[in-house]
Amino acid sequence: MNFSMVPEIDVYELARKLKSDESFVLLDVREASELDYAMIVDSRLKVVPLSRLAQFGIEALPQMSSACVAASLIMPCKWMHQ
C-alpha cells in the first residue's frame, strides 16, 4: 500500500472528531499490553490488535452495522511518525 495516498489527521483533528457526532470507525490496532498507555473510550472505537489482523486479515475485523461500513475509517498509527 502506498501510505502517501492515505489521508492523515493529527491528534487535534482526532480530538475534534471524538467530540463530534460525526460517523466514523476508530480502529485501534494496538496490542493488549499497549492499551493501558492511552485508553480511548468511545462507542466508535473498535480494537483489533495488529497481530490478529496479520494472522486473520479482514476476517479479524468485528461485524459492523451498515452505518459503520459507510463511515470513515480512522486508524491511529504511532509507528509511522517515529
N, C-alpha and C positions, 0 to 999 in steps of 0.2 A: 504494500500500500504506500502510496506517495503521501507522506504526512504533511507536506507543504500544501496539499489540496484540502486538508481538513481544517475547517474554521476553528479558531481558538478563542477562548474567552479568559479573562483574568479573574482573580478571586473576588474583585469588586463587582464584576458583572455577575458572577455566580451568586454572590450575596444578594444582589438586587433581584435576581430571578427567584431565589429561595423565599424572598419576602413577598413576591407577587403571586397572583392566581394563575400565572401562565402554565400551560400544559406542556410538560416535558418529562423525560425519564432521566434521572441521575443515576448512572451505572457506576457503582463503586467496585473496582477490581482489586482492592487491597486484600491481603491475606488476613486471617483472623488475628494474628499477632500484631498487625499494623492498625487495626481498627481502634484500639484504645488511644492512639496518638491524637486523633482528632475525630471524634464521633459527630456525624451529621444526622440530625433527627428530622425527617421529612417524609411525608407519605409518598412522595415521588421517587424516593430512594430505593434502588434495587441493589443488593450486594451479591456479587458473583466473583469469587476470587479468581485472579488471573490464571492460577494453576488449574482451576476447574475449567475455565474457558479453553486453555491449551489442551486439556485432556478430552473434553467432550464437544468442543466447538459450540455452534449455535444451540445445540441441544441443552447446554448448561444454563441458558437464559430462562428466567421464570416465564410462565404463561402470563401474558398481559392482555388487558382488555383492548378492544379495537381503538378506543380513545388513546391509549398509551402507544399503540403501534403507529398511530398517525402523528404523535407528538415528536418534538425534537429530542434527540439523544445527547446527553452531556456526560462525558466521561473524564473525570479529573485524573490527570497523569503527572505525578510529580517527577518521574524519571526523565521525561522529555526535556526538562529545563535544568537539569543538573550539570 
